[in-house]
Every structure is written in C-alpha cells, then in structure tokens.
Amino acid sequence: MATRIAVLGAGMVGVCCALSLQRRGHTVTIIDRKPPGRETSFGNSGVFSRSSIFPINGPGLVRQLPRHLANRHPAVRWRASLLARPLWLAGFLKECTSASLARRSRALDGLIALSMGLNRGLVAEAGLGTHLRETGWLKLWRRTDGPSLAQAEAGALAAFGIATRVLDARGVAGLEPDATGPFAAGLLITGSASVDDPGAIVAGYAAMLAARGGQILQAEARAIYRTTTGWRIETTVGPRDADEVVVALGPWSGDILRPLGFIVPMGFERGYHVHLAMADGCGPRRAVYDVDGGYVVSPMAAGARVTSGVELAARDAPPDFRQIEAAALSARATFGLSAQVESTAWLGARPTLPDSLPMIGPLPGERGLWAAFGHQHIGFSTGAGTGEIIAAMISRESTPCEALDFSPARYLGSPG
Ligand SMILES: Cc1cc2nc3c(=O)[nH]c(=O)nc-3n(C[C@H](O)[C@H](O)[C@H](O)COP(=O)(O)OP(=O)(O)OC[C@H]3O[C@@H](n4cnc5c(N)ncnc54)[C@H](O)[C@@H]3O)c2cc1C
C-alpha cells in the first residue's frame, strides 16, 4: 500500500532511500537543513568501491595498536575527545577478531555487490554519466613487502569473487605515469569506479526525485514523535506528518532518536579534504590510495582532491589540520601537484557503529520508524543498496540481499 513517507536527511543514503521508495509508488518528502549532498556525501573521495568489505576494526588494527597509541600513523589519528566515548571504543575494538571480521565482510559484500549495479543505473538514469569514471580504484604500496601485501589482498578479495590486477612498479608507472612514490606494488580493483564531484551526484539524484513529484523540504528536523495515525516531524518551518519516517541523518542520526529513548552507539571517523591544482594535467589519473602515505587522491572537477585517513574524535571537536596538511604535502610531492585551491580544508565525519556495519531496518518497538545510517567509509558506495533494502522492507517485499546483520536491534532495544 502506498504511504506518505518522510526521509530525514538528503545525503547519499537519504536520497537513495527516497528514490527507491518513490519507485514503489510511495509519496516521499525529504527533509534536510541543507541542500542535498552538502555534508558527508559532499566531501568524500567519490569512490564507488567494490572492495571495501574489510572494516578497519579487524585483527590488523590490533597489530598496529602500539603505533596508533603513539598517534604517529598517517592513516589513523586519535584525539583526546575520543576517550569521552569509552563504550564505543571498547565495542569497536571488541570486533577486531578474525571471526567477527569474516562475518561482517560477508554482510558488507552483499550490500556492496547489490549497490554497484544500482549506482551505475542511477548515474545513467539521472543523466550524470559524464561524472563517472570506469577506471577502477588503485591501491599503492611504497614498502618493500608491498608485492606480498598486494598479493594477499588480491587473494582475500578473490575469495569473494572480486576481480583485481596485481601490479609491480612498472605496472604502477604504466597506469599512473606521474606517481613518484617510488611504489613497489599496486592493486587495481577493476570493478570499482569513481566520480569527479560526489556532491553533484547526490544533487542530481535529488533533482530526479523532484522531477518525478518528490518533495524536498529545506528545514531542520527538531523532533519526531508518534501521533494517533503515524508520525509528526517538528521542523523549523512547522510540523510535517507522515505515515512512516526514515532516519538517514548520517553522523547526526543519534541526536533525533535520543529523545525517543534510543541511545545510538555511534563513533566518528572524521576526515578532511583539500584540492590541489593539477598544473599541465599533471596528477593522478584515477582514485588512488597511497597506503603508506595514509591518504587518497582523486582527480575531481575542483582539482586533485586529497582526503585524509581517519581522525577518531568527537563529531564536533575543533579541527586539527595537521593530518591533512601532511597528506597534502605527500600527495603534492608524489603526483607533481601544485598549490592548494581553497584556503581551508573541508572536515566531515564518517558515522561508524562499533561493528562498522550500518543500521538498516525498523527501530525496535516503534512501528513505522526506520533506520538508515552508520555507513562509515562506504556510504557513498552503499546508499543505493540501502535505499533498496529500506524500500523493500517498508513495502513488505523480501530484501534484495541479506540484511539481518544490519538490524538496529543488535544495539537498540525497544525503548519500552
Ligand atoms: C574523508 C572521507 C572520504 C570518504 N570517501 C568515501 C568514498 O570514496 N566512497 C564511499 O563510499 N564513502 C566514502 N566516505 C563515506 C561517505 O561519505 C559517508 O558514509 C556517506 O556520505 C554518509 O552519507 P549519509 O547520507 O548517511 O550522511 P550525510 O551525507 O552526512 O547526510 C546527512 C544529512 O543529514 C542532514 N541533517 C543532519 N541533521 C539534520 C537535522 N536535524 N535536520 C535536517 N537535516 C539534518 C545533513 O544536512 C546531511 O545532509 C568518505 C567519508 C569521508 C569523511
């Protein structure tokens, strides 16, 4: 039965949920305080990543813990404000076992495999094909054991049927002629793709939704509560009623759920970006992860976007630009890039639950209230699959991939 559905949040996840619901005949309103795609879904590396099935909290994180404690690893930094969330941190570290990683990788593989085809379909449907590059996603190692690390990762991905090409130094130079690591090895994930402006993709999807009759309300959602017939959302432009509500507020999702009694155990893997000018076309040819440099660099409409690794901190802690400054310096030297385009770096927060799996599904004990958040490093890639899962659940269809591991009930009991 068609219903009125309010989707809170116009990031990649919310917009994809809205599109999938609209396709099933529901009347959809998206509510966001900003225009679509202006927050986390704006500042990411723009990779539709087929291979991001191994969350960072696996056994490897434990092995690296001494280096992380010293706070010198370029890929992971932590700030004192992290210690204000001891339960999240304990839960995050508790999952670092091989058995947990295997279970979670299987779950993420299903979601990512589903999303890859959907992403390509949505980009084409929305007329955004010029933003998409089918050039894969390249991981590079400088260290001497790089070749064996690349081989090991290729093997681990092959076990999931994910195609890669292992590259030696010559192979890397062939694909990335401006890269001067020197790089000992590379791994090209051939089935991945990237875009040159992630924010434009989300805005384009939202425009498609609006052209088909969906509403986009620019307002802050202040509270949600149950009415006799459904749900009311209090916003800065007045109340809005809906039969069902999807919470897709990314890093802010827990805020609106707290008054209903749900304490969402969300942590924040913050990340920064800057753009560097690509003088004479010099720079990366595709999205590249310099593993030892601890950054990703990708050619974007605005320049070569350098994104930092993880900064574990409170969501709203003041920025500390040292990590992105070091990354930009390294990317600049490695790819022959020029000056920084804008004066300050962008900062966002990857929303991460302790098991690094998103919450997709009904909130326990609250009929008609749905969760679609917590997509850590891969929400740009997996918004599309999340939308299909949520829309299937709300429409009482079977889900297009196994979604039990994403159940909100694993952390949130019924508020009673
Ligand atoms: C540096 C970096 C690099 C990344 N690279 C990649 C990548 O290459 N590939 C990939 O797949 N993922 C990547 N990610 C992760 C990805 O960006 C996120 O997982 C994804 O954008 C989350 O989308 P979302 O829709 O859940 O959240 P968001 O995009 O943050 O959307 C949430 C929305 O909620 C709105 N909002 C919040 N509170 C309210 C309120 N009270 N009322 C109204 N509106 C509100 C916000 O304005 C926002 O628009 C990266 C992340 C970072 C930080």
The ligand as a MOL file (V3000), in Angstrom:
LIG
                    3D

  0  0  0     0  0            999 V3000
M  V30 BEGIN CTAB
M  V30 COUNTS 53 58 0 0 0
M  V30 BEGIN ATOM
M  V30 1 C 37.0960 11.9660 4.0080 0
M  V30 2 C 36.0320 10.9850 3.6290 0
M  V30 3 C 36.1790 10.1990 2.4810 0
M  V30 4 C 35.1930 9.2740 2.1280 0
M  V30 5 N 35.3130 8.5860 0.9400 0
M  V30 6 C 34.3110 7.7350 0.5660 0
M  V30 7 C 34.3680 7.0800 -0.7020 0
M  V30 8 O 35.2540 7.3040 -1.5190 0
M  V30 9 N 33.3850 6.1890 -1.0040 0
M  V30 10 C 32.3610 5.9260 -0.1420 0
M  V30 11 O 31.5330 5.0830 -0.4500 0
M  V30 12 N 32.2450 6.5960 1.0220 0
M  V30 13 C 33.1900 7.4880 1.4070 0
M  V30 14 N 33.0950 8.1510 2.5980 0
M  V30 15 C 31.9510 7.8700 3.4690 0
M  V30 16 C 30.7010 8.5470 2.9670 0
M  V30 17 O 30.9650 9.8770 2.6090 0
M  V30 18 C 29.6150 8.5010 4.0520 0
M  V30 19 O 29.4620 7.1820 4.5370 0
M  V30 20 C 28.2750 8.9630 3.4780 0
M  V30 21 O 28.4170 10.2070 2.8350 0
M  V30 22 C 27.2030 9.0490 4.5420 0
M  V30 23 O 26.0370 9.5140 3.8840 0
M  V30 24 P 24.7530 9.8900 4.7070 0
M  V30 25 O 23.6930 10.2020 3.7200 0
M  V30 26 O 24.4960 8.8370 5.7220 0
M  V30 27 O 25.1840 11.1920 5.5450 0
M  V30 28 P 25.3160 12.7200 5.0890 0
M  V30 29 O 25.7970 12.8310 3.7010 0
M  V30 30 O 26.0890 13.4240 6.1440 0
M  V30 31 O 23.8160 13.2300 5.1010 0
M  V30 32 C 23.1470 13.5050 6.3220 0
M  V30 33 C 22.2730 14.7200 6.0830 0
M  V30 34 O 21.5080 14.9780 7.2560 0
M  V30 35 C 21.3270 16.3710 7.3370 0
M  V30 36 N 20.9460 16.7070 8.7150 0
M  V30 37 C 21.5920 16.3930 9.8530 0
M  V30 38 N 20.8620 16.7560 10.9220 0
M  V30 39 C 19.7190 17.2940 10.4430 0
M  V30 40 C 18.5430 17.8020 11.0600 0
M  V30 41 N 18.3760 17.8390 12.3980 0
M  V30 42 N 17.5410 18.2510 10.2680 0
M  V30 43 C 17.6500 18.2210 8.9140 0
M  V30 44 N 18.7400 17.7270 8.2940 0
M  V30 45 C 19.7650 17.2740 9.0400 0
M  V30 46 C 22.6500 16.9580 6.8980 0
M  V30 47 O 22.4930 18.3100 6.4620 0
M  V30 48 C 23.0470 15.9860 5.7890 0
M  V30 49 O 22.6930 16.4790 4.5100 0
M  V30 50 C 34.0520 9.0910 2.9640 0
M  V30 51 C 33.9060 9.8920 4.1000 0
M  V30 52 C 34.8670 10.8460 4.4330 0
M  V30 53 C 34.6520 11.7190 5.6310 0
M  V30 END ATOM
M  V30 BEGIN BOND
M  V30 1 1 1 2
M  V30 2 1 2 3
M  V30 3 2 2 52
M  V30 4 2 3 4
M  V30 5 1 4 5
M  V30 6 1 4 50
M  V30 7 2 5 6
M  V30 8 1 6 7
M  V30 9 1 6 13
M  V30 10 2 7 8
M  V30 11 1 7 9
M  V30 12 1 9 10
M  V30 13 2 10 11
M  V30 14 1 10 12
M  V30 15 2 12 13
M  V30 16 1 13 14
M  V30 17 1 14 15
M  V30 18 1 14 50
M  V30 19 1 15 16
M  V30 20 1 16 17
M  V30 21 1 16 18
M  V30 22 1 18 19
M  V30 23 1 18 20
M  V30 24 1 20 21
M  V30 25 1 20 22
M  V30 26 1 22 23
M  V30 27 1 23 24
M  V30 28 2 24 25
M  V30 29 1 24 26
M  V30 30 1 24 27
M  V30 31 1 27 28
M  V30 32 2 28 29
M  V30 33 1 28 30
M  V30 34 1 28 31
M  V30 35 1 31 32
M  V30 36 1 32 33
M  V30 37 1 33 34
M  V30 38 1 33 48
M  V30 39 1 34 35
M  V30 40 1 35 36
M  V30 41 1 35 46
M  V30 42 1 36 37
M  V30 43 1 36 45
M  V30 44 2 37 38
M  V30 45 1 38 39
M  V30 46 1 39 40
M  V30 47 2 39 45
M  V30 48 1 40 41
M  V30 49 2 40 42
M  V30 50 1 42 43
M  V30 51 2 43 44
M  V30 52 1 44 45
M  V30 53 1 46 47
M  V30 54 1 46 48
M  V30 55 1 48 49
M  V30 56 2 50 51
M  V30 57 1 51 52
M  V30 58 1 52 53
M  V30 END BOND
M  V30 END CTAB
M  END
